Amino acid sequence: MKKYLKQKRSDSTFEKFVEPIQSRNKYPYYHRRFRRVPTIDECEFNDAVCIYEAESQYRRDKMVDEQIVKILRNRKNECKFWEGPDAKVKCRKVSEDYDKAATNWFIKYGDIGANANVISAYMKQKHRLIWERRNPESIMRS
């Protein structure tokens, strides 16, 4: 009998305290979400905290982009394995999505090394934009 009362009391405790908290937080995701911080071009020269936050944001963004490319690569490989000889036709959309994501990843992170930081990525972006401004005809062809 005591066991039943104890269980009944814990259920009412759950209803009093936990359910109101759950009803306030309707956020359906379980992974941690970080707020967006200023990018490196918005930081002052000697602002170490801002530079550190921009570096952390860059590393998180790079990890997310790598995982997206990895998932798309796995989808492409699974589709090719599953479809066999018809893979060129049936997996065209998946292959195009992967190729586009891999190209975009390489544009942003490629050729700057494994230990690159946010400043080197920013410089790569700056140099690419300068090159595109000087060579507009090469952009029109692609």
C-alpha positions in Angstrom: 0.0 0.0 0.0 2.8 2.4 0.8 4.5 1.7 -2.5 1.3 2.7 -4.3 1.0 5.9 -2.4 4.7 6.7 -3.0 4.1 6.1 -6.8 1.0 8.2 -6.8 2.8 11.1 -5.0 5.7 11.0 -7.5 3.2 11.2 -10.4 1.6 14.3 -8.9 5.1 15.8 -8.4 5.8 15.1 -12.1 2.5 16.8 -13.1 3.2 19.8 -10.9 6.8 20.6 -11.7 7.9 18.9 -14.9 4.9 19.3 -17.2 4.8 23.1 -16.9 8.5 23.3 -17.8 8.0 21.1 -20.8 5.0 23.1 -22.0 7.1 26.3 -21.9 9.9 24.8 -23.9 8.4 23.7 -27.1 11.7 23.4 -28.8 11.7 20.0 -30.6 15.5 19.6 -31.1 17.8 18.0 -28.6 21.2 19.2 -29.8 22.8 22.3 -28.6 22.1 25.5 -30.5 24.7 28.3 -30.4 23.8 31.9 -31.2 25.5 33.4 -34.2 28.4 35.5 -33.2 30.0 38.3 -35.2 32.3 37.2 -38.0 36.0 38.0 -38.1 35.4 41.0 -40.3 33.1 42.5 -37.7 35.7 42.2 -34.9 38.0 45.0 -33.8 41.7 44.5 -34.2 42.6 43.8 -30.5 39.3 42.3 -29.4 40.5 38.8 -28.3 37.1 37.7 -27.1 35.4 38.5 -30.4 38.2 36.8 -32.4 37.9 33.7 -30.2 34.1 33.6 -30.7 34.5 34.0 -34.5 37.1 31.2 -34.4 34.8 28.9 -32.5 31.9 29.7 -34.9 34.2 29.0 -37.9 35.1 25.6 -36.4 31.4 24.7 -35.7 30.4 25.8 -39.2 33.2 23.7 -40.7 32.2 20.6 -38.8 28.6 21.0 -39.8 29.5 21.5 -43.5 31.8 18.5 -43.4 29.0 16.4 -41.9 26.6 17.6 -44.6 29.1 16.6 -47.4 29.6 13.2 -45.6 25.9 12.5 -45.5 25.4 13.4 -49.2 28.5 11.3 -50.2 27.0 8.3 -48.3 23.6 8.8 -50.0 25.3 8.9 -53.4 27.3 5.8 -52.7 24.3 3.9 -51.3 22.2 4.9 -54.3 24.9 3.8 -56.7 25.2 0.5 -54.9 21.4 0.0 -54.8 20.6 0.9 -58.3 23.6 -0.8 -60.0 23.8 -0.3 -63.7 20.9 2.2 -63.7 22.7 4.5 -61.2 23.6 7.1 -63.8 20.0 7.8 -64.5 18.3 7.1 -61.2 21.0 8.7 -59.0 21.5 11.9 -61.0 19.8 14.2 -58.5 21.7 12.7 -55.5 25.0 13.0 -57.4 24.4 16.6 -58.4 23.5 17.5 -54.9 26.7 15.9 -53.6 28.9 17.5 -56.3 27.4 20.9 -55.6 28.0 20.6 -51.8 31.5 19.3 -52.3 32.3 22.1 -54.7 30.9 24.7 -52.2 32.9 23.1 -49.4 36.1 23.3 -51.4 35.4 26.9 -52.3 35.1 27.8 -48.6 37.6 25.4 -46.9 39.7 23.8 -49.5 43.5 24.5 -49.9 43.9 26.2 -46.6 45.1 23.2 -44.6 43.7 21.1 -41.8 44.9 23.6 -39.1 43.4 26.7 -40.8 41.8 29.3 -38.7 39.1 31.9 -39.4 41.6 34.5 -40.6 43.0 32.3 -43.3 39.5 31.4 -44.5 38.6 35.1 -44.5 41.7 35.9 -46.6 40.8 33.1 -49.0 37.3 34.5 -49.4 38.8 38.0 -49.9 41.3 36.8 -52.6 38.5 34.9 -54.4 36.3 37.9 -54.5 39.1 40.1 -55.8 39.9 37.5 -58.5 36.2 37.3 -59.5 36.1 41.1 -59.8 39.2 41.1 -62.0 38.0 38.2 -64.1 34.3 38.6 -64.7 34.3 36.7 -68.0 35.3 33.4 -66.2 32.3 33.7 -63.9 29.9 34.2 -66.8 31.0 30.9 -68.4 30.4 28.7 -65.3 
